[in-house]
Amino acid sequence: MSTITWTRNDGTSLRLTVKEDTERGRTSILTGQDSYGSLQALASAFPELIEAQHRDTYCELCMQFHGGRRYQRIDDPDVFRAAYRALLEHGETANDWLPTAADFGPFDVTEIAAPRIAGKTLTFYVRDIRFGVPYRVEAPWPAEAGGPVRFLLLPLME
C-alpha cells in the first residue's frame, strides 16, 4: 500500500492510497471512503487530475497502480544517468549475491527525460527498485483514452 497526497486546483489536499489485493489480483485507489478500480474511474471523479499541471501526480499514481512498489520514478534524469554510469564503471552492488543493472545491461539511458505528453500517450521513466534497471512507461493520456500501461525496458547500448 502506498499513499500520495495530491493538492487539487482549489488548494485542498486529497490523500490517495493505492492498495493491492493480492488474493483477488486487484488494485484500487482509495480516497477516504471512496474506492476506484482504475485510473480512468479516478479521473472521471476528479477530472482535474488529467490536467497538465498534475502530470507528476498522475505519473506517480500510474506507476503505483500498475507497477506496485516495484518501481521508482526517475525524477531527475541527469542524476539518474550519472549514478547509472558510475554503477556500470565500478560494478558496485550493495549485496555481492544480488545482481544489479550492470549485470543486465548496459542500457542506453540517453532518452530518459522529464515526463512528456505526445498525442494520447504520457511517457515517463522509472527504475526497478531491486535491480536498478531503467524502463520507459507509456500510459494513455488522458486517462479516458484507454489502452494498456506499458513498462518497456530501455534498449541496450550498442
Beta strands, then each sheet from edge to edge (+ up, - down):
strand 1: 2-7
strand 2: 13-21
strand 3: 26-31
strand 4: 34-36
strand 5: 71-73
strand 6: 116-118
strand 7: 121-128
strand 8: 134-140
strand 9: 150-153
sheet 1: 1+ 2- 3+ 4-
sheet 2: 5+ 7- 6+
sheet 3: 5+ 7- 8+ 9-
end
